[in-house]
Amino acid sequence: MKQNKLPHLSSKKISTFLAVLALLVIGFTGGYQFAITGHRITPNSQSAIISRDLPSGKPVTFNQFWQVWDLLKAEYYDPAQIDESKLVLGAIKGMVSAVGDPYTVFLNKEEQKVTEEDLSGSFDGVGIQIGYKGTQLAVISPLPDSPAEKAGVLAGDLIIAVKDPSKDIDKSTDGMSLPEAVQIIRGKRGTKVTLALLREGNDQPIILDVERQNIDVASVTLTYEGQNKDVAHIRLSRFGGETKAEWNKAILEVLGKPNIKGIVLDVRNNPGGYLQAAVDIASEFLPRGTVVVSEESGGQIREQVKSDPQGKLLQGKVVILINKGSASASEILAGALRDHKGYKLLGTTSFGKGTVQEPRQFSDGTGIHVTIRKWLTPKGTWVHEKGLEPDTVVEQDVNTIEDEQLMAAVKLLEQ
């Protein structure tokens, strides 16, 4: 682990929403077309064209938008730096950011590509999943055997600054969006990025140089633990597009072993992913039609997502491992199985992300993630910014090579 001083730290379809968004995009694009063809429209007539009454009854115009647009075009000292398409995308990004939710974001083409790579499980980078603690960028989890994990990055670390000379970047993460942070930290294999981290119990920032490598991680891994290798340890690293197929392969192997005493379902350092993938896994342990998660919008339960089909693992002993890197879909899975089956959670308090995002992609390659509702466990618990408390608290000793949490789970199953 290399530590250096950082030389400089710069201080289902949501049709209503998408209809409004589409109108705003069309409005901006229309103005852009008028501008580049040289046909000027007076502010009053322009605002009349794209004025509208919102559902709240409050009228809105784009008068000020066009005033700023014209000011930049006319007065900015270096006209060559004015790129109209970037201005439009910047305006859309700002509009989405103004919602005030760090998980509701507009993605440019590069950022959209990054999100697709994340769910495929193959990319060049340092191998960390990131989110927010409050408004501060934080490590949800380092991936197993990743460059970040080997360098000493831990789940729960707050990322306060990033430096990459090859990208001419040396900046604080204050106010940085999630896609921007991912794009900065990710890069070509063999290059390095420097992270300034704040860690619980440390007064001073920890500065780590991490070399990027190719990250290619299976979402499901299966090993056998215990003195007689009679405990199946199934580790879920994320809920991606390939998770169901990998899970089915692992479960068929486990079901073919008659001596198995129980299963350790390990969602430590699992940052989440597709909601449906989590529901599919939960369905393996639950009777058909059991509520896995309730989704609430505007204070009303909008939908209850139920297990389907009948599970293959209705009987048997299960312990679920969680830690501060277990977030979102992994919390849905753990919460549902504890509420319905009484399975014990072992480890440390989970991350606490209780909202669901709907990803959409536009024809130009850009995209948007919109927080559409919050999710609740079957018994109505909202974990957001609180996390799931384990039934048995077991801390991991980072100074040993032993996996104390896994060993404790195996011991419970072998009793």
C-alpha positions as CSV (number, residue, x, y, z in Angstrom):
1,M,0.0,0.0,0.0
2,K,1.5,3.3,-1.1
3,Q,0.6,6.4,0.8
4,N,1.7,9.9,-0.4
5,K,0.7,13.4,0.3
6,L,-1.6,14.9,-2.3
7,P,0.3,18.0,-3.6
8,H,-2.9,20.0,-4.2
9,L,-6.5,19.4,-3.2
10,S,-8.8,21.8,-5.0
11,S,-11.2,23.0,-2.5
12,K,-43.0,0.0,-15.5
13,K,-43.0,3.6,-17.0
14,I,-43.0,7.0,-15.5
15,S,-44.9,8.6,-18.4
16,T,-45.8,11.9,-16.7
17,F,-42.2,12.7,-15.9
18,L,-40.8,11.6,-19.2
19,A,-43.4,13.7,-21.1
20,V,-42.3,16.8,-19.2
21,L,-38.7,16.0,-19.8
22,A,-39.2,15.5,-23.5
23,L,-41.0,18.8,-23.8
24,L,-38.1,20.6,-22.1
25,V,-35.6,18.9,-24.4
26,I,-37.6,19.9,-27.4
27,G,-37.9,23.4,-26.2
28,F,-34.2,23.7,-25.8
29,T,-33.5,22.1,-29.1
30,G,-35.9,24.4,-30.9
31,G,-34.2,27.4,-29.5
32,Y,-30.9,26.1,-30.6
33,Q,-32.1,25.6,-34.2
34,F,-33.4,29.2,-34.3
35,A,-30.1,30.5,-33.1
36,I,-27.8,28.7,-35.5
37,T,-29.9,29.6,-38.6
38,G,-29.7,33.3,-37.7
39,H,-33.4,33.8,-37.1
40,R,-33.6,35.8,-33.9
41,I,-36.8,35.8,-31.9
42,T,-37.6,38.4,-29.3
43,P,-37.5,37.2,-25.7
44,N,-41.2,37.8,-25.3
45,S,-42.2,35.8,-28.4
46,Q,-39.7,33.1,-27.6
47,S,-40.9,32.7,-24.0
48,A,-44.5,32.6,-25.3
49,I,-43.6,29.7,-27.6
50,I,-42.1,27.6,-24.8
51,S,-44.0,28.9,-21.8
52,R,-46.2,26.3,-20.1
53,D,-48.3,25.9,-17.0
54,L,-46.9,23.1,-14.8
55,P,-49.3,20.6,-13.0
56,S,-48.7,22.7,-9.9
57,G,-50.4,25.6,-11.6
58,K,-47.3,27.7,-11.5
59,P,-46.4,29.3,-14.9
60,V,-42.9,28.9,-16.0
61,T,-41.0,30.6,-18.9
62,F,-37.5,30.4,-20.2
63,N,-37.0,34.1,-20.5
64,Q,-33.9,34.1,-18.3
65,F,-32.5,31.0,-20.0
66,W,-32.5,32.8,-23.3
67,Q,-31.1,36.0,-21.8
68,V,-28.1,34.1,-20.4
69,W,-27.7,32.1,-23.7
70,D,-27.6,35.4,-25.7
71,L,-25.2,37.0,-23.2
72,L,-22.8,34.1,-23.4
73,K,-23.0,34.1,-27.2
74,A,-22.5,37.8,-27.5
75,E,-20.1,38.7,-24.6
76,Y,-17.9,35.7,-23.7
77,Y,-14.4,36.7,-24.5
78,D,-13.5,33.5,-26.4
79,P,-16.4,32.6,-28.7
80,A,-14.6,29.5,-30.0
81,Q,-15.2,27.9,-26.6
82,I,-18.9,28.3,-26.8
83,D,-20.3,24.9,-27.9
84,E,-24.1,25.1,-28.2
85,S,-24.7,21.4,-27.8
86,K,-22.7,21.4,-24.6
87,L,-24.7,24.4,-23.3
88,V,-27.9,22.5,-23.9
89,L,-26.6,19.3,-22.2
90,G,-25.3,21.4,-19.4
91,A,-28.7,23.0,-18.9
92,I,-30.4,19.6,-18.8
93,K,-27.8,18.3,-16.3
94,G,-28.4,21.3,-14.1
95,M,-32.1,20.9,-14.2
96,V,-31.9,17.3,-13.1
97,S,-29.3,18.2,-10.4
98,A,-31.6,20.9,-9.1
99,V,-33.9,18.1,-7.8
100,G,-31.4,17.7,-5.0
101,D,-31.2,13.9,-5.1
102,P,-27.7,12.6,-5.8
103,Y,-29.1,9.4,-7.4
104,T,-31.3,11.3,-9.9
105,V,-28.7,12.2,-12.6
106,F,-28.4,13.1,-16.3
107,L,-25.7,11.1,-18.0
108,N,-23.6,12.2,-21.1
109,K,-22.6,9.5,-23.6
110,E,-19.4,8.6,-21.7
111,E,-21.2,8.4,-18.3
112,Q,-24.0,6.3,-19.8
113,K,-21.4,3.9,-21.2
114,V,-19.8,3.6,-17.8
115,T,-23.1,2.6,-16.2
116,E,-23.6,-0.2,-18.8
117,E,-20.0,-1.4,-18.1
118,D,-20.8,-1.5,-14.4
119,L,-23.7,-3.9,-14.8
120,S,-21.8,-6.1,-17.3
121,G,-19.0,-6.5,-14.7
122,S,-16.1,-5.8,-17.1
123,F,-14.2,-2.5,-17.2
124,D,-10.9,-0.9,-16.6
125,G,-10.7,0.8,-13.2
126,V,-9.7,0.5,-9.6
127,G,-12.7,-1.7,-8.5
128,I,-14.7,0.3,-6.1
129,Q,-18.5,0.9,-6.0
130,I,-19.3,4.4,-4.8
131,G,-22.4,6.2,-3.5
132,Y,-23.2,8.9,-0.9
133,K,-23.2,9.2,2.9
134,G,-25.5,12.2,3.1
135,T,-24.0,14.5,0.5
136,Q,-20.4,13.2,0.8
137,L,-19.1,10.8,-1.8
138,A,-18.3,7.5,-0.2
139,V,-17.0,4.0,-0.9
140,I,-19.9,1.5,-0.8
141,S,-17.4,-1.3,-1.3
142,P,-14.2,-2.3,-2.9
143,L,-14.6,-5.4,-5.2
144,P,-12.8,-8.6,-4.0
145,D,-9.2,-8.8,-5.1
146,S,-9.5,-5.4,-6.9
147,P,-6.6,-2.9,-7.0
148,A,-8.6,-0.7,-4.6
149,E,-8.9,-3.5,-2.0
150,K,-5.3,-4.4,-2.3
151,A,-4.3,-0.7,-1.9
152,G,-6.3,-0.5,1.4
153,V,-9.6,1.1,0.4
154,L,-12.3,0.1,2.8
155,A,-16.1,0.2,2.6
156,G,-17.3,3.4,4.3
157,D,-14.3,5.5,3.4
158,L,-15.3,9.0,2.4
159,I,-13.7,10.2,-0.8
160,I,-12.8,13.9,-0.3
161,A,-10.5,14.5,-3.3
162,V,-9.2,12.8,-6.5
163,K,-6.0,13.4,-8.4
164,D,-5.0,12.1,-11.9
165,P,-2.3,14.1,-13.6
166,S,-2.9,12.2,-16.9
167,K,-6.4,13.7,-17.0
168,D,-5.2,17.0,-15.6
169,I,-7.5,16.5,-12.6
170,D,-6.8,17.5,-9.0
171,K,-10.1,18.4,-7.3
172,S,-12.3,18.1,-4.3
173,T,-15.3,15.9,-4.5
174,D,-17.5,18.5,-2.9
175,G,-20.6,18.8,-5.1
176,M,-19.4,16.1,-7.5
177,S,-22.1,14.0,-9.1
178,L,-21.8,10.2,-9.0
179,P,-21.3,9.8,-12.8
180,E,-18.6,12.5,-12.8
181,A,-16.8,10.8,-9.9
182,V,-17.0,7.4,-11.6
183,Q,-15.7,8.8,-14.9
184,I,-12.8,10.5,-13.1
185,I,-11.7,7.5,-11.1
186,R,-12.1,5.0,-13.9
187,G,-9.4,5.0,-16.6
188,K,-7.0,2.9,-18.8
189,R,-5.4,0.0,-17.2
190,G,-1.8,0.7,-16.0
191,T,-2.5,4.3,-15.1
192,K,-2.8,5.6,-11.6
193,V,-5.3,7.6,-9.7
194,T,-4.8,9.2,-6.2
195,L,-7.6,9.1,-3.7
196,A,-7.8,11.2,-0.5
197,L,-10.0,9.3,2.0
198,L,-11.5,10.1,5.3
199,R,-11.9,7.0,7.5
200,E,-13.8,6.6,10.8
201,G,-11.3,6.8,13.6
202,N,-8.7,8.7,11.6
203,D,-8.2,12.4,12.1
204,Q,-6.1,12.9,9.0
205,P,-6.9,12.0,5.3
206,I,-5.5,8.8,4.0
207,I,-3.8,9.3,0.6
208,L,-3.7,6.2,-1.6
209,D,-2.2,5.7,-5.1
210,V,-4.2,3.0,-6.9
211,E,-3.2,1.5,-10.3
212,R,-6.1,0.8,-12.6
213,Q,-6.5,-2.7,-14.0
214,N,-9.0,-4.7,-15.9
215,I,-11.9,-5.5,-13.6
216,D,-13.9,-8.6,-14.6
217,V,-15.9,-10.0,-11.7
218,A,-18.5,-12.8,-11.6
219,S,-21.6,-11.7,-9.8
220,V,-22.0,-15.1,-8.1
221,T,-19.2,-17.3,-6.7
222,L,-19.6,-20.6,-4.8
223,T,-17.2,-22.2,-2.3
224,Y,-17.6,-24.7,0.5
225,E,-16.6,-24.0,4.1
226,G,-16.6,-25.9,7.4
227,Q,-14.5,-28.8,8.6
228,N,-16.3,-31.2,6.3
229,K,-17.0,-28.7,3.5
230,D,-20.6,-29.0,4.3
231,V,-21.6,-25.3,4.3
232,A,-22.2,-23.6,0.9
233,H,-20.8,-20.1,0.8
234,I,-22.6,-18.2,-2.0
235,R,-21.3,-14.8,-2.6
236,L,-23.3,-12.2,-4.5
237,S,-21.1,-9.3,-5.6
238,R,-23.8,-7.4,-7.6
239,F,-27.2,-7.8,-9.2
240,G,-26.5,-7.6,-12.9
241,G,-27.9,-8.9,-16.2
242,E,-25.9,-12.2,-15.8
243,T,-26.7,-12.8,-12.2
244,K,-29.7,-15.1,-12.6
245,A,-27.8,-17.5,-14.9
246,E,-24.8,-17.6,-12.6
247,W,-27.1,-18.2,-9.6
248,N,-28.9,-21.1,-11.3
249,K,-25.6,-22.8,-12.0
250,A,-24.5,-22.4,-8.4
251,I,-27.8,-23.6,-6.9
252,L,-27.9,-26.7,-9.1
253,E,-24.5,-27.7,-7.8
254,V,-25.5,-27.1,-4.2
255,L,-28.7,-29.1,-4.6
256,G,-26.7,-32.0,-5.9
257,K,-24.7,-32.3,-2.6
258,P,-26.8,-34.2,0.0
259,N,-24.4,-33.4,2.9
260,I,-24.9,-29.6,2.9
261,K,-25.9,-28.3,6.4
262,G,-26.7,-24.8,5.3
263,I,-26.0,-21.8,3.2
264,V,-24.1,-18.6,3.9
265,L,-25.6,-16.0,1.6
266,D,-23.0,-13.3,1.4
267,V,-24.0,-9.9,0.2
268,R,-21.1,-8.0,1.9
269,N,-19.7,-5.2,-0.3
270,N,-22.6,-5.8,-2.8
271,P,-23.7,-2.3,-3.9
272,G,-26.9,-3.5,-5.6
273,G,-28.0,-3.4,-9.2
274,Y,-31.2,-4.5,-10.9
275,L,-34.2,-4.8,-8.5
276,Q,-35.6,-7.7,-10.5
277,A,-32.3,-9.7,-10.0
278,A,-32.7,-9.3,-6.2
279,V,-36.4,-10.4,-6.4
280,D,-35.3,-13.5,-8.4
281,I,-32.8,-14.5,-5.7
282,A,-35.3,-13.9,-2.9
283,S,-37.8,-16.0,-4.7
284,E,-35.6,-19.0,-4.3
285,F,-36.2,-19.0,-0.6
286,L,-39.9,-18.0,-0.6
287,P,-43.3,-19.5,-1.5
288,R,-44.7,-18.2,-4.8
289,G,-46.5,-14.8,-4.3
290,T,-44.8,-13.7,-1.2
291,V,-44.1,-10.0,-0.9
292,V,-40.4,-9.3,-1.4
293,V,-40.5,-5.5,-1.3
294,S,-43.1,-2.7,-1.3
295,E,-42.5,0.4,-3.4
296,E,-43.9,3.7,-2.1
297,S,-44.4,6.9,-4.1
298,G,-45.9,10.1,-2.7
299,G,-46.5,8.5,0.7
300,Q,-48.7,5.7,-0.9
301,I,-47.8,2.1,-1.5
302,R,-47.6,2.0,-5.3
303,E,-46.8,-1.7,-5.8
304,Q,-45.8,-4.8,-3.9
305,V,-43.3,-6.9,-5.8
306,K,-43.9,-10.6,-5.1
307,S,-41.8,-13.8,-5.5
308,D,-42.1,-15.8,-8.6
309,P,-41.8,-18.7,-9.2
310,Q,-41.9,-21.1,-6.3
311,G,-38.5,-21.3,-4.6
312,K,-36.1,-24.2,-4.8
313,L,-34.6,-23.5,-1.3
314,L,-37.7,-23.4,0.9
315,Q,-36.2,-25.6,3.5
316,G,-32.8,-25.4,5.2
317,K,-30.6,-23.2,7.3
318,V,-29.4,-19.9,6.0
319,V,-27.3,-17.1,7.5
320,I,-26.9,-13.8,5.6
321,L,-23.7,-11.8,5.8
322,I,-23.9,-8.0,5.5
323,N,-21.6,-5.0,6.1
324,K,-21.5,-1.3,5.4
325,G,-20.9,-2.1,1.7
326,S,-24.2,-3.9,1.4
327,A,-26.6,-1.5,-0.4
328,S,-29.8,-1.2,-2.2
329,A,-30.8,-4.5,-3.9
330,S,-28.6,-6.5,-1.4
331,E,-30.5,-4.8,1.4
332,I,-33.8,-5.7,-0.3
333,L,-32.8,-9.3,-0.4
334,A,-31.5,-9.5,3.2
335,G,-34.5,-7.6,4.6
336,A,-37.1,-9.7,2.8
337,L,-35.5,-13.0,3.9
338,R,-35.2,-11.8,7.5
339,D,-38.8,-10.5,7.6
340,H,-40.3,-13.7,6.1
341,K,-38.0,-16.5,7.1
342,G,-36.4,-15.2,10.2
343,Y,-32.9,-15.7,8.7
344,K,-30.2,-14.1,10.9
345,L,-28.2,-11.2,9.6
346,L,-24.6,-11.4,10.7
347,G,-21.8,-8.7,10.3
348,T,-22.2,-5.0,10.5
349,T,-24.9,-2.4,9.7
350,S,-25.6,-2.2,6.0
351,F,-25.1,1.0,3.8
352,G,-28.7,2.3,3.8
353,K,-29.9,3.1,0.3
354,G,-33.7,2.8,0.2
355,T,-34.6,4.3,-3.2
356,V,-35.2,2.8,-6.7
357,Q,-33.9,4.4,-9.9
358,E,-35.3,4.0,-13.3
359,P,-32.7,4.2,-16.1
360,R,-33.6,5.5,-19.5
361,Q,-31.4,6.0,-22.6
362,F,-32.0,8.6,-25.3
363,S,-31.4,8.2,-29.0
364,D,-28.3,10.3,-28.9
365,G,-26.6,7.9,-26.4
366,T,-27.2,10.1,-23.3
367,G,-29.3,8.8,-20.4
368,I,-31.0,9.6,-17.2
369,H,-31.5,7.8,-13.9
370,V,-34.6,9.0,-12.0
371,T,-35.4,8.1,-8.4
372,I,-39.0,6.9,-9.0
373,R,-39.9,5.6,-5.5
374,K,-38.6,4.4,-2.2
375,W,-38.7,0.7,-1.2
376,L,-39.7,-0.9,2.1
377,T,-39.0,-4.3,3.5
378,P,-42.1,-6.6,3.8
379,K,-42.6,-5.4,7.4
380,G,-42.4,-1.8,6.3
381,T,-38.9,-0.8,7.2
382,W,-37.2,2.0,5.2
383,V,-33.5,1.5,5.5
384,H,-32.5,4.8,3.8
385,E,-29.4,6.4,5.5
386,K,-30.0,4.0,8.4
387,G,-29.2,0.5,7.0
388,L,-30.2,-2.9,8.3
389,E,-28.9,-3.7,11.8
390,P,-27.4,-7.3,12.0
391,D,-28.9,-9.7,14.5
392,T,-25.3,-10.7,15.4
393,V,-22.6,-8.1,15.2
394,V,-19.3,-9.4,14.1
395,E,-16.5,-6.9,13.2
396,Q,-14.0,-7.8,10.6
397,D,-10.3,-7.5,11.7
398,V,-8.5,-5.8,8.8
399,N,-5.2,-6.8,10.4
400,T,-5.7,-10.5,9.9
401,I,-6.1,-12.7,6.9
402,E,-9.0,-14.5,8.5
403,D,-12.6,-13.9,7.6
404,E,-14.1,-13.6,11.0
405,Q,-17.6,-12.9,9.8
406,L,-17.7,-15.9,7.5
407,M,-16.2,-18.2,10.2
408,A,-18.9,-17.0,12.7
409,A,-21.7,-17.7,10.1
410,V,-20.3,-21.2,9.4
411,K,-20.2,-21.9,13.1
412,L,-23.9,-21.0,13.5
413,L,-24.8,-23.3,10.7
414,E,-22.8,-26.2,12.0
415,Q,-24.3,-26.1,15.5
